[in-house]
Amino acid sequence: MDDLLSLSHVTKVYRQGGLLSRRQIIAVRDVSLTLGREPEILSIVGESGSGKSTIAAMILGQTKPTEGKLDFRGLPVAIHGRVERRAFMRDVQPVLQNPFEAFNPLKRVDRYLFETAKNFSPDGKKPTWEEVERMADAALAHVGLTLAEVRGRFPHELSGGQLQRTAIARALIPQPRLLVADEPVSMVDASLRMAIVNLFGRLKKELGLSIVYITHDLATAYYISDRVVIMRKGEIVEEGEARLVLDNPQHPYSRALKEAVLSTGPKIQQSSTT
């Protein structure tokens, strides 16, 4: 049986300057990783410039690898037209870093939910308005909100935590197999971050979702992950079961990341939430 997601020797090179420029930036170099069919949370951890967000963009089909192979459910992630894009996005949904950038400030939040429901009804048929509202309300229920709480409201009328949960609910409407969450708690108040992190763990259990969790935060990666990949300058330096890697990191860079966490905050505590 094919893996849910497979990256095989993926490299991404960006060229700077004009067409004749030879200057290159290697954002990702020879990365291989997989997600199996069983739901899991895989965290990709690294500092800014490590290549983790470039990997997220390639998984989402937003940019193509320069070299290597990237497959979802055994088929190449190569999205050429509107039909292919919609079929792919039914299975793979993003959760972005800044929820205030995901919503137009002049557009009511519920419109996004309704439009997504219209475009991604489970049976592929045009849903009735009652079905659209029911799909939106069901997705919001998974993140601890109701349609009544967001109906008619503009983004600035919701807190950052509410807006990020609404963005997650919108991603759930197509009933995807995979969420790609790129720094999803970095713009949320510190007091609300663990609520969002715990939400991802619950969605994995309740909906059978797999999640690629992109973060620079070793503490939340330890807390939520089944497996972890640590990246530095576009390359994987360490990977494996989250508890094993982060309790006893082997690579000097991994050890430095852990020491930075322990020296600036409370000690990471083991959790059974995942």
Secondary structure, 3 states (H helix, E strand, C coil): CCCCEEEEEEEEEEECCCCCCCCEEEEEEEEEEEECCCCCEEEEECCCCCCHHHHHHHHCCCCCCCEEEEEECCEECCCCCHHHHHHHHHHEEEECCCHHHHCCCCCCHHHHHHHHHHHCCCCCCCCCHHHHHHHHHHHHHHCCCCHHHHCCCCHHHCCHHHHHHHHHHHHHCCCCCEEEEECCCCCCCHHHHHHHHHHHHHHHHHHCCEEEEEECCHHHHHHHCCEEEEEECCEEEEEEEHHHHHHCCCCHHHHHHHHHHHHHCCCCCCCCCC
